[in-house]
Amino acid sequence: MNLSFFDQFTSPCLLGVPLILLAMLFPALLLPSPNNRWITNRLSTLQLWLFHLITKQLMIPLNKNGHKWALLLTSLMILLLSINLLGLLPYTFTPTTQLSMNMALAFPLWLATLLTGLRNQPSIALGHLLPEGTPTLLIPALIMIETTSLLIRPLALGVRLTANLTAGHLLIQLISTATTALLPIMPTISLLTALILFLLTILKVAVAMIQAYVFVLLLSLYLQENI
């Protein structure tokens, strides 16, 4: 039984071929296709409004130099948002519950922001490792602490996204299993559990959206420190 709870986090295979790539590419089908008209229907209008809102929120912490990253950050936000929400559907697979995928997204982007700072303003970027006015005796310890906190950022990004989505999926499966098991024995308690499951599902939708936003927002804040 314990093993079956974690089976949902294994990548499904078809004829021995992992379908995780298909799960990652499917959200791209929801994006509007190129057309010679700006607005074709209400769905396109809603999508354009959503893209504009996301881009505006992500670009608020950044100055003009950081606006060059608008396409990358917005695309990442839409990808994570689509994957997280589609993973809540029955008989689907959520690639963002895999730490390997989240680290593959977090580490290169964090490294790109760090290298950008070292290239454009090396003295300021290195100055973050030693706060101004630090006593001489504390300089070695603070440099080690700040360096550790800097290097742990991509790990924190990946683990945060993985842990929140994994915990939500496990909790939903546990409560749904309890609802099914209690139905023939205690129908009233089963209905109450079903109501809790419904509220938890709504909360899980909000968490899926918030975690995608937090992931990209933290990247934009890291970028702001280095530009």
N, C-alpha and C positions, 0 to 999 in steps of 0.2 A: 504493500500500500504506500509506504513512504517513497519507494522508487517511482511509483506511478505519478506522484505529485510533480516530480521533476522531469517527467518524460516530455512535458510541454515545452521545455527549454532546449530540447535536442532538435537539430535541424532535420526536417523531413527529407526523405530521399525518394527518388523515382528512378527505378532501374539502376540503383547504386549511385545516382548523381544527386548531390545536395541541392536543394531548391532554395537555399538562402539567397542566391543571386537573383532569382526570380522574385523573391519576396522584397528585395531591396529595389528592384527596378520597377515593380508594379506601381508605386506612387507616381512615377513619372507619367503614367498614362492619364492621371487625373489633371495634369497641367493643360492649359489651353493650347491648342495647336495654332501655328502661324496662319494669319488670315489677312486679307487686304483691308479689312474693316477693323476699327478699334474695338467696337462693341458688337458682338454677334447675338448674344442672348443674355438672359438674366444670370445664368451660371458664370459666364465670362465676366460680367459686371461684378459679381460677388467675389470671384477670384482676384480680379484686379484690385478691388477695394481691400481685400485681405493682404495682398502683396504690398500695397502701399502702406497699410497700417503697420505691418511687421517691419518693413524697411525704415519707416519713420521712428519706431520705437528703438530699433537697434542702432540707429545713427545718432540718437540724442547724445550719448556720452562721448562721441568721437568728434574731433575737429575735421577740417576739410581734407587733411591728408588721409584720414582714416576712411573717407567716403569711397576711396578706391576699392575697399573691401566690401562694399555694399552688396554686389552681386554674389560673392562667395558666401557671406554670412546669411543673406536672405535665402539662398538656395539650400544651405545647410539647415536652416530653420524649417523650411517647408518639407525637406526630406525627413527630418526627425519627427516633425509633427504628424506627417502622413503615416510613417511607419508605426509610431506609437498608437495612433488612433485605429489604424487598420488591424493592429495586433489584438485589439479588444473584441474583434468579431469572432464568432465560433469557427472552429476548424481552421484557424490561421496560425501563423508563426510570427513572432516578434523578434527581428534580428537585434534590436537594441537591448535585449536581455542578455546578450552575449558580451562579456567583458572584452573579448578580443576585438570585436567590431568597434566598441566604444573607444577603446584605447587607440585603435587604428585611425579614428577620427580626431581624438583629442591630442595625441602626441605630435603629429605633423603640424597641426594648426598652431598649437602652443609654441613649437619650435620655430615656426615661421614668424610669429610675433616677437619672439626673443631675438632672432637673428636680425629682424627689422630694426629693433632698438640698438643692437650692437653695431649695426652698419651706419645708421643715421645719427645717433647720438651716444657713442660708446661711454663717454664719461658719466652721463646721466643714468644710463642703464646700469652701469657698474656701481653708481652711487647709491642705488636702492639697496645694495647689500650692506651698507654701513650708514645708519642714520646719523644726521648731523648732531654734533655735541656729545657723542658717545665717549665715556671715560676710556682712557688708554687700556686699562686692565681688562675691560669688557670687549675690546675690539675683536680678538680672535674668536671668542664665543659667539658674539653677535654675527660675525661673518659666516660662521658655520650654521647658525640657526637660520639666517636669511637665505643662505644657499640651499639648505634642506627644504625650506618652505617654498622656494622657487622651483626646485626640481620635482616636488611632490604635486604641483598643480595639475599636470595632465592625468596623474593617477587619481587625484580627487575628482576630476571631471568625469572620467570613465566609471569609477566606482559609484559615484553619486547616481548617475543615470541608471546603471545596471541594478543597484540595490533597490532603488525606488520602484522600478518597473517589476523586478523579480518579486519583491515583497507583495506588491499589489496583486499580481497574478496568483501567487500562492494563497493569499488570503481569500480571493474570490473562489478559487477551487475548493478550499477547505470549507467555506460556508455553503457553497452549492452542494458539496458532498453531504454535509450535515442536513441540509434541507431535504434532499432526496431520501436520506436514511430515516429521518423523523416523520416523513409523510404518512406511512402506514401505521406508525405507532402513536404519535402525538400530532394530529393534524393542526391543532391550534398553534403549537410551538413551531411547527414547520412553516405555517403562514407568516408568523412573526419573523422567523429566520429569513424567509423569502423577501420580506419587506426590508430587512437589514441588508440583504444582498443587493436589492435594487438601489438603495441609498449608497452602498459601497461602490456600485458600478458607476453611479454618477460622479462620486468622488474620484474614482479611478480615471475617468475621462478628464477631469480637471487636472489631476496629477500628471497625466500623459502630456497635456498641453503645457503645463507649468514647467515640467522638467526639460522639455525641448527648448522653451524660452530661456530658462536659467542656463542651460549648457551654452547657448550661443551668446547670451548676455555676458557671461563670465569671460568668454573669449574676446568679446569686444572691449571689456574692461582691461584685460591683459594687453590688448592692442593699444589702448589709449595710454597705458603706462610707457609704451615704447615708441611713440610717435610725437 
